[in-house]
Amino acid sequence: MSGFRKEHDFLGEKDIPDEVYYGIQTLRALENFNITGIPISKEPLFIQAFGYVKKAAAMANRDCGVISPEIADVICRAADRLIAGEYLDQFVTDMIQGGAGTSVNMNVNEVLANVGLEMMGHQKGEYQFLHPNNHINFSQSTNDAYPTAFRLALYRRIENFIGSLEALQQSFARKGEEFKTILKMGRTQLQDAVPMTLGDEFHGFSTTIREDIQRLNEAKMLICEINMGATAIGTSINAPEGYPERVTAYLRELTGIPVVLAEDLIEATCDTGAYVQVSGVLKRCAVKVSKICNDLRLLSSGPRAGINEINLPRMQPGSSIMPGKVNPVIPEVVNQTAYYVIGSDVTITMAAEAGQLQLNVMEPVIAFSLFSSCTYLENACYTLQRKCVDGITANEEVCKNMVMNSIGIVTALNPILGYEESSSIAKEALLTGKSIHDITVIERKRITQEKWNEIYSLENLISPRFINS
């Protein structure tokens, strides 16, 4: 039967279950913050990043001569276990909390201290040998350790999201190649415009996603600026000389992320502008992927009373009452994910604006929102790619018939007949239901059948060249 150990802070004492590695400040956070029901352990990259931060800090403190090599070694070995993904269940504080992330930082400090104590042959809670504040948190504050770990984890989260976008972009590119000879009608404002190919349309989807990948790669570099060594507000109080540069260099070496020390640590400690920028790019991605999903739903609508140019993979029955109905459920779920991300951008914007003086205490909700947005979008893009785009097929005859029966093809006659007469032909076709071909070639005899064949050949409709005589 497990027992308890007593721990204290300046508010008093509490009984801590012997089996847990966290301590009194983490327990207080558990009691105070029951908001999302999502513990920080659900963001393992965040815990791993904290492991790197604490390890780099121990190494820098050792180099500066402010903690012993023996203590630094224990902290590093304990941190390695966090980096490897161990003890995740000990990170129990809620993702959204008051205190600017202090509870998260102390959760990490207490777990590392107790893991280290066991390595040293001591009992959990025997902090006289290895203390959460005096050793694990040496030369640090929540205000530099938390945002640094957040940025490291966010960098990896963005990399993962980019991977899903790349997979989706390549899927659309493959479909663009597959559909490159399928003639279809282009549309503006949901009205017939001019011919194009289905391949052109899907290639456009690929291009627009590739542009967002570029923007994300640019945005992730903004979060490489860190404020380790700033301690409480950026004045580096309680940090030894040379520590900020050393800890930054160790973090760069340990993680492979090109972090740099901010030039102005006071500004860097209170500024959250990089998060606003990243969130804006995530919102841009969400908006554009959602627009593509709207297009996929429109192009597959019907099948008999809609556009029906493409077929989406049939994933599940679409109705509890209408037999045979199949809905575009994958684009629909991606749409909804996009709406969540767009809403999170508002949360991040307001939280960034709410910073006061030397610190922004709202950073936990920024972290929660950015982690969620990256994760949900990553999942959505893989879902869209694997369960929808890869399996799309084209209804080639439907596409072609829509082109040849469309009024929009009259636009190709403008260089020969002029806008006014082309408009007259279009008007008559709309009123009578006659084809553009019959009015132009047979009734009005404005061009020959040979010229019609030249203008409206598959080759010329797919890759138009200028014909004016």
N, C-alpha and C positions, 0 to 999 in steps of 0.2 A: 504494500500500500504506500503510495507516494505521500511525502510530507510537504512541508513548506519551509522556506527560509525567509527571514526578515530582511527587508531592505529599507533604506531611508533616503529621503531627500529633504530639502529645507521646509517642506510642508508637513512632514511627519513620516510615519512608518506604515508599511503594508506587508502582508504575507504574500509571498510569490511561490507558486508551485515549484517544487524542486526540479521537475522534469523540463521546465522551459528555460530557454537561454536568454530570453529578454528579461528586463528588470522593472523597477518601480515606475520609471517615467513612461515606458511603453504601456504598462498596466493602466496608468492614469489616462493615457490617450485612448485605450480601449473603452474606458468608462466614459470619456468625454465626447468621443466622435463616432457616433453610429449613424453615418450619413448615407453612403452609397452601398454599404455591405460588401464593397470590393476592397480587400486588403492589398497593400503594396506588393505582396508576394505574387499577385496576378500580373505584375509587370517585372518579370525576372531580369530583363535587361537593366532595369533600374537598380536592382539589388547587386547585380554583377558590376555595374558602374560604380556603386558605392564601394565595393570591394577594391576596385582599382584606385579610387580616391584615397581610401584609408591606407592602402599599401604604399602608394606614392608618398603620402604624407609621412608615414613612418620612415621611409628611406631618406627623405629630405631632412627630417628631424635628426636622424642618426648622423647624416653628413654634417649637420650644423652643430652637433655635439650636445643636443638638448635632451635626448633620451639615449639610453645605453644601447649598444649593438644587440645585447641579449633581448631586451624588450622589443626592439624594432624587428628582430627576427621572428619573435612569437606573433607579433601583429601581422607581419607579412604572411606567415604560414596560415594563420587564421583567415586572413583576407583571401588567400588562394582558394580556400574551401568555399568561400562565398562566390568567388569568381567561377568556380567549377559547378555552381548550382546547388551546393549543399545548404541545408538549414532553411530552405525557402519557407517552410511552414512556421518559422519563428518570426516572420515579418508580417505582423498582424494589424498594424495601424491602418486606418481608413485612408483611401487615396485623397479624399477631401477632408481637410482639417484646419483648425486655427493654428496660429503660431509660426506661420511662414515655413513650415517643414521641420520645426524643431523635433517633433515627435518621431518623424522618420529618421532624422539624424541620430537621435538618442536610441531608437530601436536598433539601428546598425551598431552604434557604439556599445550598447549593452550585450548584444549577441556576440560581437567580436571579443569583448572582454571575457565573457564566460566560456566561449570556445577556447580562447587562449589560456584561461586559467586551468582548464582541464588538460591542455597540452603540457602545462607546467607542473601538473600533479596536484593541483589545488581543487577546492570545491567551488561550485558556482557561488557567486556573491562574495567571495573573499577578495574584495576589490583593493585591499591594501597591497596586493601583489601585482595586480593589473587593473587599472581603473578606467571606466568608460570615458570620463572627462579628462583626467590627468594624463592619461597615456594615449588612448585611442583617438581622442579629439584634440590632442596637443597641436598647437599652432593653427587651430581651425575654429570656425564658427559655423553654425547652420547656414549662415548667410553667404558663405563661400563653398562649403562642402556640398550642400543640397543643390544649388544651381549648377555646379560643375558636374555632379553625378547625373543630374537631369539632362544636361547638354550631351554628355557622352552617350546616354541611353537613347536620347532623341536622334542623335546622329545615326545610330544603328537602326532605329525604327524607320527612319527615312530611307536608309539603304535597302531595307527589306521591302518597303513600299515601292521603291523604284524597281526592284526586281519583278514585282507583280505587274507594274505598268509596262515594263519591257516585254514581258510574256504576252500581254494583251496587245501591245503595239505590233509585235511580230505576227500574232494571229490575224489581225486585220490586214497586215501586209500580205500574208499568204492568200487570204481571200481576195484581195485586190488583184493579185496575179491570176488566181483561178477564174475570176469573173471578168477579165480584161476585154473579152470580145463579146460580152453580153450587152446588147443595146437596150437602153431604157430611157424613160422620160425624166429629165430633171424638173424640179419644181421649186418655185419661189412663192412664198405666202400661201402654200398648199394649192397653188394653181399651176397648170402645165406651163413649163418654160421652154427649154430647148433640150435636144437629145444629149445624152452622155452615155457612158458605160457604167454598169454596176461596179466594175473594177475601179473606175475613177472614184466612185462614192466611197468604197471601202478603203482605197488608198488614202483618201482624204481623212478618214478616221485614224488611220495609222500615223499620218503626218501630224495631226493635231495632238495626239498622245505623245509623239516623240518630242514635240516642243515643250510639253509639260515636264518630261523627263529632264530636259536641259534646264528648265527653271528650278526644278527641285535640286539638281546638282549644284546650282548656284546658291540656292537658299541654305542648303545644309552647311555651306562654308561659313555662314554668319554665326552659327552656334559653336564654332571652333574657338572663339574668343572666350576665355575663362577668367575667373577672378580669384583663383586659389591664392591664399596669402593675404587676401583683403581683410580677413576675419570679420569683425562685426559690421563695419560700415565702409571699409575701404582704406582705413588708415594703417592697416597691418599691425594693430595693437596685439601684443603677446606673441607675435611671430618673429623669429630670429632673422637677422640680416642674411640675405641670400636665399631664404626659404622659398619665397614665391617663384623665383626663377628655377630653383632646383625641383620643386614639386611639379611644376609645369613640364619640365624636361622629362621627368620620370613618367608622367602620365602619357606624354607623347610616345615614349619608348615602350611602355607597357601595353598600350591600347592600339597603337598604329594609327590613331586618329590625329590629324595635324593640328593639335591644339596650340594656341598661343596665349601668352599672358596679356591681358588688357593693358593698354597704356595708362589709362586713368581708372584706378581701382574703385574710387568713390563713385564715379559714373557707372561703372560696370556692375556694381553691387545693387544699384537701384533701378537700372534700365532693363526693360523687358521688350525692347523694340524688335529684337531678332525673332522673338516668339510670334509677334504680330505679323512679321514678314513671312515666316514659315507658314503660319496659319492661313495667310492670304493666298499663298501658292497652293496649299492643300484645298482651299475653297475653290480656287481656279480649276484644279484637277477634278474636283467633285462636280462642278458645274458642267465641265466639258464632257466628262464620261456620262453624266446624266442626260445631256443633250443627245449623245449618241444612242443611249438607250431609248429615248423618245423616238428617234428615227427608226430604230430596229422594230419597235412596236408598230409604228405607222406602216413601214414597208411590208410587214408580215400580216397586216390587218386583214380580216375576212374570215375564212379564206375565200368565200364566194361573194361576199358583199363588201369587200374592202380593196385595198391596193394589191395585196397578194403577190408582190414581186419576189419575195424571199420566204423561205420556210425556216422557222426556228426549231431547234430540237424539241420534241414533244416530251415534257418532263413529268407531267401529272395531269389527271383529269381536272377540268376547269370549273366544274359546277356540280352542286349537289342536286340540281333539278333538271339541267339541260344536257341530255346525252350527247356525247361527241364533242363537246366544247373543250378546247384546250387553250389555256391562257399563257401569255408571255411572262411567266412568273420570274424568270431570271432577270430580265431587264427591270421588272417591277421592283424586285428586292434591291437592285443596285440603285435605282432612283431613290428609294427610301433611305438607303445608306448615305447618299449624297445630301439629302435634306438634313440629316443628322449633323454631318460635317459642316454644312453651311451654318446651322444653328450654333455649333461649337465655336465657329469663328467669331460670332457675336459675343459669346462668353469670354473668349480670350481677349477680345478687344476691350471689353468693359473691365476685366481684371487687370489688364496692363495699364489702363487709364487710372485705375484706383490706387496706384502706388503713391505713397506719401513720403516726402523727404528722402531719407537715406536708404529706404528699403521698400520693396513691394511685397507685402505679406500675403498677397493673393496668389502667389506662385503655385501652391498645390493644385488649385483648380485649373490653372494654365497647363500644368503637367498632365493632370488627368484628362483634360480635353484634347491635348495634342497627342498623347499616347493613344487615346481611344480613336481619334480621327485617323491616325496612321494605320492602326490595326484594322479598323473596320473597312477602310478603303482598300487596304491590301487584300483582305478576305474577299471583298466585293469584286475586285479586279480579277483575281484568280477564278472566282465563281463564274464571272461573265465570260472569261476566256475558255474555261474548260467545259462548262455546261451549256454554253450558248454559241459563241462565235465560231469555235472550232467545228461545230456541227451544222452551220448554216448552209443551206442549199438554195439555188436560184430557180425560179420559174421563168425560163428563158423565153418561151413563147408568149407568156403573159406580158413580159417586159416589152418585147418587140411589137406586139399588137397594140399596146398602149401608145407607143411612139407613132406608129403609122396611122392610127385613128385619131391622133391628137391635133388640135388646132395649132399647137405651139410650133409645129414644124414649118409653118408659114414664114417664120422669121428668116429662114434660109433663103427666101425669095427676095428679101429687101434689097440686096445689091443689084438685082436684075430688074425688078418691077417697081421698086421704090416703096416707101412706107405707106403712102396713101392707098395704092392699089392692093398691096398686101393686106392692109386693114380691111379693105372692101371684100376681099376673098375670105378673110377670117370671119367677117360679119355674116356673109352669106352662108358659110359653113355652119356657123352657130345657129342661124335661124332655120335652116332647111335640113340639117343633119347630113348634108352631102360631104364627101371627102374633099380635102384640099386638092388632091390629085385630080379628081373629076372636074372640079370648077376651073382649075388653072389650065390643065392640058386638054381636056375634051370639050368643055363648054366655051371657055373664053379663048382657048388656043393661044395663050400668052407665051408658053414655052413648048418645045417639042418633047416627045416621050424620051428621046435620047438625052436631052438636057436634064429632064426630070431624073432619069436613071443615074446620071452623073452626080447631080446634087444630092440625091437621096440614096446613094449607094451605102452599103454598110461601112465601107472604109471611110467615106467622107463624113458620115454621121459620127463615127467614133473619133476620127482625127480630122476635124473640119479644115478645109483650105478655102481661101477666098475665091469665089466664082462670081463674076459680075457680067458675064455675057455668054 
